[in-house]
């Protein structure tokens, strides 16, 4: 195990490699990334950092913190993928460091290192940390609030029955929560408050005379709320005034209450949704997910376990995020990402106990060391099987979205090798080498998925592929219009709202007046347009996007194709 003074540098270095390498390589994924980015461009061009708009209309889905990060990034790196993703990547590196620091505060330097490495090399960090969405800011600031809370409970001693926040600690927690509210709304303060209150209630039960009033008073709720409002309220009040309350109504009633009450945009799931998501998102460290959960329960049930109190905090934190969001009608994988720092540290606790040979709950076994080795061997078998699944799934995905890239299945070799090396090190009694193998294979897998697989699919299966295939290239964006719906990434690439045509009559008139127009249309809508497309026009490019849209680009045909009347031969018969 490296010396503790190097731990922060190791975590930061690993996270930086995973998150900062080739940020510009993959086009923005529809829909959220380009919507956020195009909204930021509109703010920048209008010099209005208060009212968010998209495609010329008010955007009520998200608060503006992610847009402010985009504007700062674009000021340094330009209006490209790096400019809009760099803020998320840097904040996610910060989250990995906060996870390490939280582990040091609550557990030990070894747990902090293992937790930070787990956070930096799990699959969902590579996905969410490289995306231009509000999730990375939300996770950073909620984790910062958790670290501030942990410092407060360790200041008075972990064995103390009541949680008592200092004035400065309450202000820090409230300010962090206010920034989280600016990132994604009430979820940034409500769920952390539930988690901290639940922990305080659990600790109060250990006191000789638990008192609800004393428990609440110790949390200084008025100070926390005042600090949160001082950070978040000015913008919320300003945007409410500027939009006559329209933004506030749309955001709270539709995108908070509405999303919680019922599924939106087809994003639903059962109570098993988030456990499955976490199993995938924590990969490859989910090889010990079941054992980690058993370790949590065993620690919580042991009254004299030295990690019992910090484990209570981790359980309350992760349980609040997963439990509350499991009740919501709308479910998306990134919603529970704020629970990952706690899950990473509880994983680190189990791995640290395993490498020290001190897994207390294995006392039922006559040979605890053999049982612990068996648990890890089962985990490595799961990782090996996952590598095989990746090797099969990626060529199938390539065949659908990026033909010719079936070689990407070779990425599955990485977790297979990591599992083989880890299994052999475990059998040889070298737990540190086994953990290093998991960390190295996990980091390399995340890096390859983000910098090789995603760009290959992204360039072939996003709307940008339409204009890459068009002989006019990006120049054709200047003449682009859409029918019914404009793909958000096209709006970002164009740097302006696109003209949207809503009826076949509009299309016929517009193409007649502007014959050089490039028309973007979904394949499913072409039956409405087959009779109004001029004979001089045809399909010059098409793409199947990952979001299941088959998009066409209609434009004037080159002379050779026009002579062959290719549009009539290839498309009109299919539409009749």
C-alpha positions as CSV (number, residue, x, y, z in Angstrom):
1,X,0.0,0.0,0.0
2,X,1.5,3.4,-1.0
3,X,2.4,5.9,1.7
4,X,-0.7,8.0,2.8
5,X,1.0,11.2,1.6
6,X,0.7,10.0,-2.0
7,X,-2.9,8.8,-1.8
8,X,-4.5,12.1,-2.9
9,X,-2.1,12.3,-5.9
10,X,-2.8,8.7,-6.9
11,X,-6.6,9.3,-6.8
12,X,-6.4,12.6,-8.7
13,X,-4.0,11.1,-11.3
14,X,-6.1,8.1,-12.0
15,X,-9.3,10.1,-12.2
16,X,-7.6,12.7,-14.5
17,X,-6.5,10.0,-16.9
18,X,-10.0,8.5,-17.1
19,X,-11.9,11.8,-17.3
20,X,-9.6,14.2,-19.3
21,X,-8.3,12.0,-22.1
22,X,-9.8,12.9,-25.5
23,X,-12.9,14.8,-24.2
24,X,-13.4,16.2,-27.7
25,X,-13.4,12.8,-29.4
26,X,-17.0,11.8,-29.0
27,X,-19.9,14.0,-30.4
28,X,-22.5,15.2,-27.9
29,X,-25.0,12.5,-27.3
30,X,-28.6,13.4,-27.9
31,X,-30.6,14.6,-26.2
32,X,-29.4,16.1,-22.8
33,X,-25.8,16.9,-23.7
34,X,-26.5,19.0,-26.8
35,X,-29.6,20.6,-25.2
36,X,-27.5,21.8,-22.2
37,X,-24.7,22.9,-24.5
38,X,-26.9,24.8,-27.0
39,X,-28.6,26.5,-24.1
40,X,-25.2,27.7,-22.9
41,X,-24.3,29.0,-26.4
42,X,-27.6,30.9,-26.4
43,X,-26.8,32.4,-23.0
44,X,-23.3,33.4,-24.2
45,X,-24.5,34.9,-27.5
46,X,-27.2,36.9,-25.8
47,X,-25.1,37.9,-22.9
48,X,-28.0,36.7,-20.7
49,X,-26.8,34.3,-17.9
50,X,-30.1,34.3,-16.2
51,X,-32.9,33.0,-18.5
52,X,-32.1,29.7,-20.2
53,X,-33.4,29.1,-23.7
54,X,-33.1,26.3,-26.2
55,X,-33.9,26.7,-29.9
56,X,-35.3,30.1,-29.3
57,X,-37.7,29.0,-26.5
58,X,-37.6,29.1,-22.7
59,X,-35.9,26.0,-21.3
60,X,-37.4,25.0,-18.0
61,X,-35.8,21.6,-17.5
62,X,-32.7,22.6,-15.5
63,X,-31.2,25.4,-13.4
64,X,-28.2,27.3,-14.9
65,X,-25.1,26.0,-13.0
66,X,-24.2,23.6,-15.7
67,X,-24.6,26.4,-18.3
68,X,-22.3,28.7,-16.3
69,X,-19.7,25.9,-16.3
70,X,-20.1,25.5,-20.0
71,X,-19.6,29.2,-20.6
72,X,-16.4,29.2,-18.6
73,X,-15.1,26.1,-20.4
74,X,-16.0,27.5,-23.9
75,X,-14.1,30.7,-23.0
76,X,-10.9,28.7,-22.6
77,X,-11.3,25.7,-25.0
78,X,-13.8,27.1,-27.6
79,X,-17.3,26.0,-28.6
80,X,-16.6,22.3,-28.8
81,X,-17.0,19.1,-26.8
82,X,-14.0,19.9,-24.6
83,X,-15.4,23.3,-23.8
84,X,-18.7,22.0,-22.6
85,X,-17.4,18.9,-20.9
86,X,-14.3,20.2,-19.1
87,X,-16.3,21.5,-16.1
88,X,-18.0,18.2,-15.5
89,X,-14.7,16.3,-15.7
90,X,-12.9,18.6,-13.3
91,X,-15.7,18.5,-10.8
92,X,-15.8,14.7,-11.0
93,X,-12.1,14.6,-10.3
94,X,-12.9,16.8,-7.3
95,X,-15.7,14.3,-6.3
96,X,-13.1,11.4,-6.4
97,X,-10.8,13.5,-4.1
98,X,-13.7,14.3,-1.8
99,X,-14.5,10.6,-1.6
100,X,-10.9,9.9,-0.6
101,X,-11.0,12.6,2.0
102,X,-14.3,11.4,3.4
103,X,-12.8,7.9,3.8
104,X,-9.8,9.4,5.7
105,X,-12.1,11.4,8.0
106,X,-14.5,8.6,8.8
107,X,-12.4,5.4,8.4
108,X,-8.7,5.2,7.6
109,X,-6.2,6.3,4.9
110,X,-6.4,2.8,3.4
111,X,-10.2,2.9,3.1
112,X,-9.9,6.5,1.7
113,X,-7.5,5.4,-1.0
114,X,-9.6,2.3,-2.0
115,X,-12.8,4.3,-2.0
116,X,-11.3,7.1,-4.1
117,X,-9.9,4.6,-6.6
118,X,-13.2,2.8,-6.7
119,X,-15.0,6.1,-7.5
120,X,-12.4,7.0,-10.1
121,X,-12.4,3.7,-12.0
122,X,-16.0,2.6,-12.0
123,X,-18.0,2.7,-15.2
124,X,-20.5,5.3,-14.3
125,X,-17.8,7.8,-13.3
126,X,-16.5,7.5,-16.9
127,X,-20.0,8.0,-18.3
128,X,-21.4,10.8,-16.1
129,X,-18.0,12.5,-15.4
130,X,-17.5,13.1,-19.2
131,X,-21.0,14.4,-19.9
132,X,-22.1,18.0,-20.2
133,X,-25.1,17.5,-17.9
134,X,-26.0,18.8,-14.4
135,X,-25.2,15.4,-12.8
136,X,-21.5,16.1,-12.2
137,X,-22.0,19.4,-10.4
138,X,-24.8,17.8,-8.3
139,X,-22.6,14.9,-7.2
140,X,-19.7,17.2,-6.4
141,X,-21.7,19.6,-4.2
142,X,-23.7,17.0,-2.5
143,X,-20.5,15.1,-1.7
144,X,-19.0,18.3,-0.5
145,X,-22.0,18.8,1.9
146,X,-21.4,15.2,3.1
147,X,-17.8,15.8,3.8
148,X,-18.6,19.0,5.7
149,X,-21.2,17.0,7.8
150,X,-18.6,14.2,8.4
151,X,-16.1,16.8,9.7
152,X,-18.7,18.0,12.1
153,X,-19.6,14.7,13.6
154,X,-15.9,13.7,14.0
155,X,-15.2,17.1,15.6
156,X,-17.4,16.2,18.6
157,X,-16.5,12.5,18.4
158,X,-18.1,9.6,16.6
159,X,-19.3,8.1,19.8
160,X,-21.4,11.1,20.8
161,X,-25.1,10.4,21.0
162,X,-26.3,13.7,19.5
163,X,-25.2,15.4,16.3
164,X,-24.3,19.0,17.0
165,X,-23.2,21.2,14.1
166,X,-21.1,24.3,14.7
167,X,-22.2,27.6,13.1
168,X,-19.4,27.4,10.5
169,X,-20.2,23.8,9.7
170,X,-23.9,24.5,9.3
171,X,-23.1,27.4,6.9
172,X,-20.7,25.2,4.9
173,X,-23.3,22.5,4.6
174,X,-26.0,25.0,3.6
175,X,-23.8,26.7,1.0
176,X,-22.9,23.4,-0.6
177,X,-26.5,22.4,-0.7
178,X,-27.4,25.8,-2.3
179,X,-24.9,25.1,-5.1
180,X,-26.4,21.7,-5.6
181,X,-29.9,23.3,-5.8
182,X,-28.4,25.6,-8.6
183,X,-27.2,22.4,-10.3
184,X,-30.4,20.4,-10.3
185,X,-33.1,21.9,-8.1
186,X,-34.7,20.8,-4.8
187,X,-33.2,17.3,-5.0
188,X,-29.8,18.9,-4.2
189,X,-31.0,19.8,-0.7
190,X,-34.0,17.5,0.1
191,X,-32.3,14.1,-0.1
192,X,-29.1,15.2,1.7
193,X,-31.3,16.7,4.4
194,X,-33.2,13.4,4.8
195,X,-30.0,11.4,4.9
196,X,-28.4,13.7,7.6
197,X,-31.6,13.8,9.6
198,X,-31.9,10.0,9.5
199,X,-28.3,9.7,10.7
200,X,-29.0,12.2,13.5
201,X,-32.1,10.2,14.5
202,X,-30.1,7.0,14.6
203,X,-27.4,8.5,16.8
204,X,-30.0,10.1,19.1
205,X,-31.3,6.6,19.8
206,X,-28.0,5.7,21.3
207,X,-28.2,8.5,23.8
208,X,-29.6,7.8,27.2
209,X,-32.5,10.2,26.8
210,X,-33.2,10.8,23.1
211,X,-35.0,14.0,22.3
212,X,-36.5,15.0,19.0
213,X,-36.1,18.7,19.8
214,X,-32.5,18.3,20.8
215,X,-31.8,16.2,17.7
216,X,-33.3,18.9,15.4
217,X,-31.7,21.8,17.2
218,X,-28.3,20.2,16.9
219,X,-28.6,20.1,13.1
220,X,-29.1,23.9,13.1
221,X,-31.8,23.7,10.3
222,X,-32.4,27.4,10.2
223,X,-28.8,28.2,9.6
224,X,-28.4,25.5,7.0
225,X,-31.6,26.8,5.2
226,X,-30.4,30.4,5.4
227,X,-27.0,29.6,3.9
228,X,-28.7,27.5,1.1
229,X,-31.1,30.3,0.2
230,X,-28.3,32.9,0.2
231,X,-26.6,30.9,-2.5
232,X,-29.6,29.7,-4.6
233,X,-32.4,32.1,-4.0
234,X,-31.0,35.2,-5.9
235,X,-31.0,33.4,-9.3
236,X,-34.4,31.6,-8.7
237,X,-36.0,35.0,-7.8
238,X,-34.4,36.7,-10.7
239,X,-35.5,34.2,-13.3
240,X,-39.0,34.1,-11.8
241,X,-39.2,37.9,-12.2
242,X,-37.7,37.8,-15.7
243,X,-40.1,35.1,-17.0
244,X,-43.2,36.2,-15.0
245,X,-43.1,32.9,-13.1
246,X,-43.2,30.7,-16.3
247,X,-39.8,29.1,-15.6
248,X,-40.6,28.4,-12.0
249,X,-43.9,26.8,-12.8
250,X,-42.5,24.6,-15.5
251,X,-39.5,23.5,-13.5
252,X,-41.2,22.6,-10.3
253,X,-44.6,21.4,-11.4
254,X,-43.5,19.5,-14.5
255,X,-39.8,18.5,-14.1
256,X,-39.9,17.9,-10.3
257,X,-43.4,17.0,-9.2
258,X,-44.4,15.6,-12.6
259,X,-41.2,13.5,-12.9
260,X,-41.6,12.1,-9.4
261,X,-45.3,11.3,-9.8
262,X,-45.2,9.6,-13.2
263,X,-42.8,8.4,-15.8
264,X,-41.7,11.0,-18.4
265,X,-40.2,10.4,-21.8
266,X,-40.5,6.6,-21.4
267,X,-38.0,6.5,-18.4
268,X,-39.6,4.2,-15.9
269,X,-38.6,1.1,-14.0
270,X,-39.4,-1.2,-11.1
271,X,-37.9,-1.2,-7.6
272,X,-35.2,-3.4,-8.9
273,X,-34.1,-0.7,-11.4
274,X,-31.5,1.1,-9.3
275,X,-29.9,-2.0,-7.8
276,X,-29.3,-3.3,-11.3
277,X,-28.1,0.1,-12.4
278,X,-25.6,0.3,-9.5
279,X,-24.3,-3.2,-10.2
280,X,-23.5,-2.0,-13.7
281,X,-22.3,1.5,-12.8
282,X,-19.9,0.2,-10.1
283,X,-18.3,-2.3,-12.4
284,X,-15.7,-3.8,-12.0
285,X,-15.9,-3.1,-8.3
286,X,-19.3,-4.6,-8.2
287,X,-17.5,-8.0,-8.1
288,X,-17.9,-7.6,-4.3
289,X,-21.2,-5.9,-4.3
290,X,-23.1,-8.7,-2.5
291,X,-20.2,-9.1,0.0
292,X,-20.0,-5.4,0.6
293,X,-23.8,-5.3,1.4
294,X,-23.3,-8.2,3.9
295,X,-20.4,-6.3,5.4
296,X,-22.5,-3.2,5.9
297,X,-25.2,-5.2,7.7
298,X,-22.7,-7.1,9.9
299,X,-21.0,-3.8,10.8
300,X,-24.2,-2.1,11.7
301,X,-25.3,-5.0,13.9
302,X,-22.1,-5.0,15.9
303,X,-22.4,-2.6,18.7
304,X,-18.6,-2.5,19.4
305,X,-17.4,-2.4,15.8
306,X,-15.1,0.7,15.4
307,X,-16.6,1.4,11.9
308,X,-20.2,1.2,13.1
309,X,-21.0,5.0,13.3
310,X,-19.4,6.0,10.0
311,X,-21.1,3.0,8.4
312,X,-24.4,4.3,9.7
313,X,-23.7,7.6,7.9
314,X,-22.8,5.8,4.7
315,X,-25.9,3.6,4.9
316,X,-28.2,6.6,5.6
317,X,-26.7,8.6,2.7
318,X,-26.8,5.8,0.1
319,X,-30.2,4.6,1.4
320,X,-31.8,8.0,1.1
321,X,-30.7,8.5,-2.5
322,X,-31.6,5.0,-3.7
323,X,-34.7,4.6,-1.6
324,X,-36.4,7.9,-2.4
325,X,-35.6,7.8,-6.1
326,X,-36.8,4.2,-6.3
327,X,-40.2,5.6,-5.5
328,X,-40.1,8.2,-8.3
329,X,-42.1,7.5,-11.5
330,X,-39.2,8.7,-13.7
331,X,-36.0,6.7,-13.4
332,X,-32.6,7.3,-15.1
333,X,-29.3,5.7,-14.3
334,X,-27.6,9.0,-13.4
335,X,-30.2,9.9,-10.7
336,X,-28.5,7.8,-8.1
337,X,-24.9,8.8,-8.9
338,X,-24.8,11.0,-5.7
339,X,-24.9,7.7,-3.7
340,X,-21.7,6.4,-5.4
341,X,-19.2,8.1,-3.0
342,X,-20.8,6.3,0.0
343,X,-21.0,3.0,-2.0
344,X,-17.4,3.4,-3.1
345,X,-16.3,3.8,0.5
346,X,-18.3,0.9,1.8
347,X,-16.7,-1.1,-1.0
348,X,-13.3,0.2,0.2
349,X,-14.1,-0.9,3.8
350,X,-14.7,-4.5,2.7
351,X,-11.7,-4.6,0.4
352,X,-9.5,-3.2,3.2
353,X,-10.8,-5.8,5.6
354,X,-10.2,-8.5,3.0
355,X,-6.6,-7.6,2.3
356,X,-5.9,-7.4,6.1
357,X,-7.6,-10.8,6.6
358,X,-10.1,-9.3,9.1
359,X,-13.5,-9.9,7.8
360,X,-15.3,-10.4,11.1
361,X,-18.6,-11.8,9.8
362,X,-16.8,-14.8,8.3
363,X,-16.4,-16.3,11.8
364,X,-19.1,-18.9,11.0
365,X,-16.5,-20.5,8.7
366,X,-13.9,-23.0,10.1
367,X,-11.5,-21.5,7.6
368,X,-12.3,-17.7,7.3
369,X,-9.3,-17.0,5.1
370,X,-10.4,-19.7,2.6
371,X,-14.0,-18.3,2.7
372,X,-12.7,-14.8,2.0
373,X,-10.6,-16.1,-0.9
374,X,-13.7,-17.9,-2.2
375,X,-15.7,-14.7,-2.2
376,X,-13.1,-12.9,-4.3
377,X,-12.8,-15.8,-6.7
378,X,-16.5,-15.7,-7.3
379,X,-16.2,-12.0,-7.9
380,X,-13.4,-12.5,-10.4
381,X,-15.5,-15.1,-12.2
382,X,-18.3,-12.5,-12.5
383,X,-15.8,-10.0,-14.0
384,X,-14.5,-12.6,-16.4
385,X,-18.1,-13.4,-17.5
386,X,-18.7,-9.7,-17.9
387,X,-15.6,-9.4,-20.1
388,X,-17.0,-12.2,-22.4
389,X,-20.4,-10.4,-22.5
390,X,-18.6,-7.1,-23.5
391,X,-16.7,-9.0,-26.2
392,X,-20.0,-10.3,-27.7
393,X,-22.1,-7.2,-27.2
394,X,-19.8,-4.5,-28.7
395,X,-19.6,-6.2,-32.1
396,X,-23.4,-6.5,-32.1
397,X,-23.7,-2.8,-31.3
398,X,-21.2,-2.0,-34.0
399,X,-23.1,-4.0,-36.5
400,X,-26.2,-1.9,-35.8
401,X,-24.7,1.6,-35.4
402,X,-21.1,1.6,-36.7
403,X,-20.6,-1.2,-39.3
404,X,-16.9,-2.0,-39.8
405,X,-16.1,-1.4,-36.1
406,X,-16.8,-4.9,-34.9
407,X,-13.2,-5.1,-33.7
408,X,-14.3,-3.1,-30.7
409,X,-15.2,-6.4,-29.1
410,X,-11.5,-6.7,-28.2
411,X,-12.2,-4.3,-25.4
412,X,-13.7,-7.2,-23.5
413,X,-10.2,-8.7,-23.1
414,X,-9.3,-6.0,-20.6
415,X,-11.7,-7.1,-17.8
416,X,-10.9,-10.8,-18.7
417,X,-7.2,-10.1,-18.1
418,X,-7.8,-8.1,-15.0
419,X,-9.9,-11.0,-13.6
420,X,-7.3,-13.6,-14.5
421,X,-4.5,-11.6,-12.8
422,X,-6.6,-10.8,-9.8
423,X,-7.6,-14.5,-9.4
424,X,-4.1,-15.7,-9.6
425,X,-2.9,-13.0,-7.1
426,X,-5.7,-14.0,-4.7
427,X,-4.7,-17.7,-5.0
428,X,-1.1,-16.7,-4.3
429,X,-2.1,-14.8,-1.2
430,X,-1.2,-11.4,-2.6
431,X,-4.3,-9.2,-2.0
432,X,-2.7,-5.9,-2.9
433,X,-1.7,-7.2,-6.3
434,X,-5.3,-8.5,-6.8
435,X,-6.7,-5.1,-6.0
436,X,-4.2,-3.3,-8.2
437,X,-5.3,-5.6,-11.1
438,X,-8.9,-4.7,-10.6
439,X,-8.0,-0.9,-10.4
440,X,-5.8,-1.1,-13.5
441,X,-8.3,-3.1,-15.6
442,X,-11.2,-0.9,-14.5
443,X,-9.4,2.3,-15.3
444,X,-8.3,1.0,-18.7
445,X,-11.8,-0.3,-19.5
446,X,-13.3,3.0,-18.7
447,X,-10.7,4.8,-20.7
448,X,-11.2,2.5,-23.8
449,X,-15.0,2.8,-23.6
450,X,-14.8,6.6,-23.4
451,X,-12.0,7.3,-25.9
452,X,-12.4,4.4,-28.4
453,X,-15.8,2.8,-28.3
454,X,-17.9,6.0,-27.7
455,X,-16.2,7.9,-30.5
456,X,-16.6,5.1,-33.0
457,X,-20.3,4.8,-32.3
458,X,-20.8,8.5,-31.8
459,X,-19.5,9.6,-35.1
460,X,-21.7,7.0,-36.9
461,X,-24.8,7.1,-34.8
462,X,-25.4,10.7,-33.9
463,X,-27.1,13.4,-36.0
464,X,-23.7,14.9,-36.8
465,X,-23.1,11.9,-39.1
466,X,-25.7,13.4,-41.5
467,X,-23.4,16.3,-42.3
468,X,-20.2,14.3,-42.2
469,X,-21.7,12.2,-45.0
470,X,-22.9,15.2,-47.0
471,X,-20.4,16.3,-49.6
472,X,-20.9,19.9,-48.4
473,X,-20.0,18.9,-44.8
474,X,-20.4,21.5,-42.1
475,X,-21.0,24.2,-44.8
476,X,-24.4,22.6,-45.3
477,X,-25.4,23.5,-41.7
478,X,-25.8,27.1,-42.8
479,X,-28.7,25.9,-45.1
480,X,-30.2,23.4,-42.7
481,X,-33.8,23.3,-41.6
482,X,-35.9,20.6,-39.9
483,X,-39.3,19.0,-40.2
484,X,-41.2,18.9,-36.9
485,X,-38.2,18.4,-34.6
486,X,-34.6,19.5,-34.7
487,X,-32.0,17.2,-33.2
488,X,-30.4,19.2,-30.3
489,X,-26.8,18.3,-31.4
490,X,-27.5,20.0,-34.8
491,X,-28.6,23.2,-33.0
492,X,-25.3,23.1,-31.0
493,X,-23.2,22.5,-34.1
494,X,-25.0,25.2,-36.0
495,X,-24.6,27.6,-33.1
496,X,-28.1,29.0,-33.7
497,X,-31.8,28.0,-33.6
498,X,-32.8,26.2,-36.8
499,X,-35.9,27.0,-38.8
500,X,-38.6,24.3,-38.1
501,X,-41.2,23.4,-40.7
502,X,-44.4,21.9,-39.4
503,X,-46.5,20.9,-42.5
504,X,-45.9,19.4,-45.9
505,X,-47.1,22.7,-47.4
506,X,-44.4,24.6,-45.5
507,X,-41.8,22.1,-46.7
508,X,-42.9,22.5,-50.4
509,X,-42.9,26.2,-50.2
510,X,-39.6,26.5,-48.4
511,X,-37.7,24.2,-50.8
512,X,-39.2,26.0,-53.7
513,X,-38.0,29.4,-52.5
514,X,-34.7,28.1,-51.0
515,X,-33.6,25.2,-53.3
516,X,-30.2,24.8,-51.6
517,X,-31.8,23.9,-48.3
518,X,-30.8,20.8,-46.3
519,X,-33.9,19.3,-44.8
520,X,-33.5,17.1,-41.7
521,X,-36.4,14.7,-41.2
522,X,-37.1,11.5,-39.4
523,X,-37.7,8.4,-41.6
524,X,-41.0,7.8,-39.9
525,X,-42.3,11.2,-41.1
526,X,-41.3,10.7,-44.7
527,X,-44.7,9.3,-45.7
528,X,-46.1,12.8,-45.2
529,X,-43.4,14.4,-47.5
530,X,-43.1,11.9,-50.3
531,X,-45.3,14.0,-52.6
532,X,-43.9,17.4,-51.9
533,X,-40.1,16.7,-52.2
534,X,-39.0,18.3,-55.5
535,X,-37.7,16.0,-58.2
536,X,-34.3,17.7,-57.9
537,X,-33.9,16.6,-54.3
538,X,-33.2,13.3,-52.6
539,X,-31.6,11.6,-49.7
540,X,-27.9,12.6,-49.5
541,X,-27.2,11.1,-46.0
542,X,-28.9,9.0,-43.4
543,X,-28.1,7.7,-39.9
544,X,-29.6,5.4,-37.3
545,X,-29.0,7.2,-34.0
546,X,-28.5,5.5,-30.6
547,X,-31.7,7.1,-29.5
548,X,-33.5,5.0,-32.1
549,X,-34.2,7.7,-34.6
550,X,-33.6,7.0,-38.3
551,X,-32.7,10.5,-39.6
552,X,-32.5,11.5,-43.3
553,X,-30.9,14.6,-44.9
554,X,-32.8,15.8,-48.0
555,X,-30.8,18.1,-50.3
556,X,-30.3,18.8,-54.0
557,X,-28.9,15.8,-55.7
558,X,-25.6,15.9,-57.6
559,X,-26.0,15.7,-61.4
560,X,-25.0,12.0,-61.6
561,X,-27.6,10.9,-59.0
562,X,-30.2,13.3,-60.4
563,X,-29.9,11.7,-63.8
564,X,-30.6,8.3,-62.2
565,X,-33.6,9.7,-60.4
566,X,-32.3,8.0,-57.3
567,X,-34.8,9.4,-54.8
568,X,-37.8,8.2,-56.8
569,X,-36.3,4.8,-57.3
570,X,-35.0,4.3,-53.7
571,X,-37.6,6.1,-51.6
572,X,-40.9,6.9,-53.1
573,X,-41.9,3.2,-53.9
574,X,-41.2,2.4,-50.2
575,X,-43.5,5.2,-49.0
576,X,-46.5,4.3,-51.1
